[in-house]
Amino acid sequence: QVQLVESGGGLVQPGGSLRLSCAASGRIIFRIYTMAWYRQAPGKQRELVATITSGHNTNYVDSVKGRFTISRDNVKTTVYLQMNSLKPEDTAVYYCNYELRPGVLSSDWGQGTQVTVSS
């Protein structure tokens, strides 16, 4: 069994920054998996935000490019999402997950962390 625990969310004004963390534990060989951040806004489907491979290659959805940075620490088995220049449309619950193989997510979702961008 794998546990994913997200943290770091909160209320921030437009233009502000937050750093999210996702700590993985349990039966996971963290270093070999592509890790991903997703988000789900009220009334919308869950959306892929960013991914980072075992080789630290990264990809982002267009709406966050240049503002968000995904990173990982394989020793701490933690993946991070640095979010800068936040906009109201970034408001969502943010989740992390990992790919069992390309395009196939695990079913081990955490509880998520709420990010609210509002003045």
Secondary structure, 3 states (H helix, E strand, C coil): CEEEEEECCEEECCCCCEEEEEEEEECCCHHHCCEEEEEECCCCCCEEEEEECCCCCEEECHHHCCCEEEEEECCCCEEEEEECCCCHHHCEEEEEEEEEECCEECCCCCCCEEEEECC
